[in-house]
Amino acid sequence: MIGRLRRPPCVEADPFDTLWLQTRLGHLAGEIRRIETAPRIYARAHRLKAAEAAYDDLLDEACRLAGVQGEAELERSEEKRWLEERELASRGWSW
């Protein structure tokens, strides 16, 4: 009975995992900007879609590490991306 009343311990994210995610998010954000602004690039739509999917997956992982809840059920979209970026920024994340 007493075990059910205790809250599970809060697991702190490994700072190196956090740093790795921030670095990858920054790299992918730069790659997306490069693809969007390049005047001529082979298979632009395919590359942009792949880079955005990878960025969205990393945002989901970053939100999980930061303890952000609620956006996981939303379909991938610019709105979801913006909400997750805003939530992470409010918790001190930068990339």
Secondary structure, DSSP 4 states (H G I P E B T S, - for coil): -HHHHSPPPPPPPPHHHHHHHHHHHHHHHHHHHHHHH-SS-TTHHHHHHHHHHHHHHHHHHHHHHHT--SSTTSPSSHHHHHHHHHHHHHTT---
